[in-house]
């Protein structure tokens, strides 16, 4: 089975291949504007950030943006793995993988080109999302990290049991045990993990996910959200694509409305500032919407 990261990469490439040269150049110019001299990428505050760098380097792979391999290596050498939380540790390992693939000329080969790498145990991290190692989002990050480093889950049954504790009665999932409502992103995280573990149907979660889409094509983060957002839309469309399910409404017009004059994508129509993370979500949303199920 293809890894989550490899599936994401393929989806980004589908989107890139559908862009005209002008649109591709428009996006590439913005992505390059977010890169710093050391080849890292800036966060919303204009500061070098390892998390944003993982998005920037993947976007650079897809868009064919030049990165200096020596500077990439120097940047990574300056990170202390032992001090990283789970999110930044996973970003670091993904950056290491991207650097290796680019250096060796295997840009489109995500895995099977590197041997198994050692990783810290999940319980060794001082901080994980929501400070809970069992939540769907934490489990999604953990599984992606294991796949990116050639590792496997030690106990699939235990992971499935953990996720069940975060299932809401409406069929979706939460990132807070005993929470009052399911959320789009917790549900997409759970679906991604379960799809990798057993590939079986998750009808209730899929129904919940589809219910979060508005007629505009966008997905809301939670049922009470005043407006849909690009992150929720991208992750929902990607999850539906992975399960070979179609959304209720076409989403391309919604996605394109979030492509700003700067060349990057914005989180919602109420936002004006873009960053490389949302460029990633914009391209992922386009590729997922265009994929034929």
C-alpha positions in Angstrom: 0.0 0.0 0.0 1.2 3.5 -0.8 2.2 5.6 2.1 0.2 8.7 3.2 3.1 11.0 2.1 3.5 9.3 -1.3 -0.3 9.7 -1.8 -0.1 13.4 -0.9 2.8 13.9 -3.3 1.0 12.2 -6.1 -2.1 14.4 -5.5 0.1 17.6 -5.5 1.6 16.5 -8.8 -1.9 15.9 -10.3 -2.8 19.5 -9.3 0.5 20.9 -10.7 0.1 19.1 -14.0 -3.3 20.8 -14.5 -2.1 24.3 -13.9 -1.2 26.5 -16.9 2.3 27.9 -17.1 1.1 31.3 -16.0 -0.7 29.9 -12.9 2.3 27.6 -12.1 4.7 30.6 -12.3 2.4 32.7 -10.2 2.4 30.1 -7.4 6.1 29.3 -7.7 7.0 32.9 -7.4 5.1 33.2 -4.2 6.6 30.0 -2.7 10.1 31.3 -3.6 9.3 34.5 -1.8 8.8 32.6 1.4 12.3 31.0 1.3 15.1 32.4 3.3 18.9 32.4 2.5 19.5 29.2 4.4 16.8 27.5 2.3 14.4 27.3 5.2 10.9 28.7 4.9 9.3 31.4 7.0 6.2 31.2 9.1 3.4 33.7 9.3 5.7 36.0 11.3 8.4 35.9 8.7 10.7 33.7 10.9 12.5 30.6 9.8 10.4 27.6 10.9 11.1 23.9 10.5 7.4 23.0 10.3 6.9 25.5 7.4 10.1 24.3 5.8 8.7 20.8 5.4 5.8 22.3 3.4 8.2 24.6 1.4 10.6 21.8 0.5 7.7 19.5 -0.7 6.2 22.3 -2.7 9.6 23.0 -4.2 9.9 19.4 -5.2 6.5 19.5 -7.0 7.0 22.9 -8.6 10.6 22.3 -9.7 12.0 25.2 -7.5 15.8 25.1 -7.1 17.1 24.4 -3.6 20.8 24.4 -2.7 21.6 20.9 -1.3 24.6 22.0 0.8 22.6 24.8 2.4 19.7 22.4 3.0 22.1 20.0 4.8 23.6 22.8 6.8 20.2 23.9 7.9 19.2 20.4 9.0 22.5 19.9 10.8 21.7 22.8 12.9 18.5 21.3 14.3 18.7 19.4 17.6 16.4 16.3 17.2 16.2 15.8 21.0 14.6 19.2 21.6 11.8 18.8 19.0 8.2 18.1 19.8 6.4 15.4 17.7 5.2 17.9 15.0 8.6 19.4 14.4 10.4 16.0 14.7 8.1 14.6 12.0 8.8 17.7 9.9 12.6 17.3 10.4 12.5 13.6 9.3 10.4 14.6 6.2 12.9 17.3 5.4 15.7 14.8 5.7 13.9 12.5 3.3 13.3 15.2 0.8 16.9 16.4 0.9 18.1 12.8 0.3 15.7 12.3 -2.6 16.6 15.6 -4.3 20.3 15.0 -3.8 20.2 11.5 -5.3 17.9 12.5 -8.3 14.9 10.5 -7.1 12.5 13.3 -6.8 9.4 11.3 -7.5 10.4 8.2 -5.5 9.1 8.9 -2.0 10.0 5.6 -0.3 11.7 2.3 -1.1 14.9 4.2 -1.9 16.0 4.6 1.7 16.5 2.0 4.4 14.7 1.9 7.7 15.7 4.7 10.1 15.5 4.8 13.8 12.9 7.1 15.4 12.1 8.1 18.9 9.3 6.2 20.6 6.0 8.2 20.8 6.1 8.3 24.6 9.5 9.9 24.5 8.2 13.2 23.2 7.6 15.9 25.8 4.9 17.5 23.7 2.4 16.0 21.2 -0.8 17.6 19.7 -3.4 18.3 22.4 -0.9 16.8 24.8 -2.6 13.5 24.1 -0.7 10.7 22.3 -4.0 8.8 21.5 -5.9 11.4 19.5 -6.6 11.0 15.8 -4.4 13.9 14.8 -1.5 12.6 16.9 -1.9 9.2 15.5 -1.9 10.6 12.0 1.4 12.4 12.5 2.9 9.4 14.2 1.9 7.0 11.4 3.1 9.4 8.7 6.4 9.7 10.5 6.8 5.9 10.7 6.0 5.5 7.0 8.4 8.3 6.0 11.2 6.5 7.9 10.5 2.9 6.8 8.9 1.8 10.0 5.6 0.2 10.9 3.1 0.4 13.7 3.8 -2.0 16.5 0.2 -2.8 17.2 -2.5 -1.9 14.7 -5.3 -3.3 17.0 -4.2 -1.0 19.8 -4.3 2.0 17.4 -7.8 1.2 16.2 -9.0 0.9 19.8 -7.4 4.2 20.7 -9.2 5.9 17.8 -12.6 4.4 18.8 -12.4 6.4 22.0 -12.6 9.6 20.0 -15.5 8.7 17.8 -18.5 10.9 18.3 -22.1 9.5 18.2 -22.6 11.3 14.8 -20.0 9.1 13.2 -17.2 11.6 13.0 -14.1 11.9 15.3 -12.9 14.3 17.9 -9.4 15.3 19.1 -10.7 15.7 22.7 -12.0 12.6 24.4 -15.6 13.1 25.5 -15.9 16.3 23.4 -19.2 17.7 22.4 -18.8 17.5 18.6 -16.8 15.8 15.9 -14.6 17.9 13.7 -13.5 17.7 10.1 -9.8 17.5 10.7 -10.0 14.9 13.5 -12.2 12.8 11.2 -9.9 13.1 8.2 -7.0 12.2 10.4 -8.8 9.1 11.7 -9.9 8.1 8.2 -6.3 8.4 7.0 -4.9 6.2 9.7 -7.7 3.6 9.5 -7.4 3.5 5.7 -3.7 2.6 6.1 -4.3 0.0 8.7 -7.2 -2.0 7.2 -8.6 -0.2 4.2 -12.1 -1.1 5.2 -15.2 1.1 4.8 -15.9 3.8 7.3 -19.4 4.7 6.2 -20.4 6.7 9.3 -17.3 8.9 9.3 -17.6 9.5 5.5 -21.3 10.6 6.0 -20.2 13.0 8.7 -17.5 14.4 6.5 -19.8 14.9 3.6 -22.2 16.7 5.9 -19.6 19.3 6.7 -19.5 20.6 3.1 -21.5 23.6 2.1 -23.0 24.3 -1.3 -20.1 26.7 -2.0 -17.9 23.6 -2.1 -16.0 24.4 1.1 -15.9 22.3 4.2 -16.3 23.7 7.7 -13.9 22.8 10.5 -16.8 22.2 13.0 -20.5 22.3 12.5 -20.8 25.7 14.2 -18.1 27.3 12.0 -19.3 30.5 10.4 -17.4 29.9 7.2 -15.7 27.0 5.6 -11.9 27.1 5.3 -9.2 25.9 3.0 -7.4 23.5 5.4 -10.6 21.6 6.2 -11.5 21.5 2.5 -8.2 20.2 1.5 -8.0 17.5 4.1 -11.7 16.4 3.6 -11.3 16.2 -0.2 -8.1 14.2 0.2 -9.7 11.8 2.6 -12.7 11.3 0.3 -10.4 10.7 -2.6 -8.5 8.1 -0.7 -11.8 6.3 0.0 -12.9 6.7 -3.6 -15.8 8.8 -2.5 -17.1 12.0 -4.2 -18.0 15.1 -2.3 -21.6 16.4 -2.4 -20.6 19.5 -4.3 -17.9 20.6 -6.7 -15.1 22.4 -4.9 -12.8 24.0 -7.5 -14.5 27.4 -7.5 -14.3 27.6 -3.7 -10.6 26.6 -3.8 -9.8 29.1 -6.6 -11.5 31.9 -4.6 -8.9 31.4 -1.9 -6.0 31.9 -4.4 -5.0 35.5 -3.6 -3.4 38.2 -5.7 -0.1 37.6 -3.8 0.2 34.2 -5.6 -0.5 32.2 -2.5 -3.6 30.7 -0.9 -5.4 32.1 2.1 -7.1 30.2 4.9 -10.6 31.8 4.5 -12.1 34.6 2.5 -11.7 36.8 5.6 -7.9 36.4 5.5 -5.5 38.4 3.4 -2.1 37.0 4.2 -0.8 33.7 2.7 2.0 31.4 3.6 3.7 28.3 2.2 1.5 26.0 4.4 -1.7 27.2 2.7 -0.1 27.0 -0.7 0.3 23.3 0.1 -3.3 23.0 1.2 -4.5 24.9 -1.9 -2.6 22.6 -4.3 -3.7 19.5 -2.3 -7.3 20.6 -2.5 -7.0 21.1 -6.3 -5.4 17.7 -6.8 -8.0 15.9 -4.6 -10.9 17.7 -6.4 -9.5 16.7 -9.8 -8.7 13.1 -9.0 -11.0 10.6 -10.7 -12.5 8.2 -8.2 
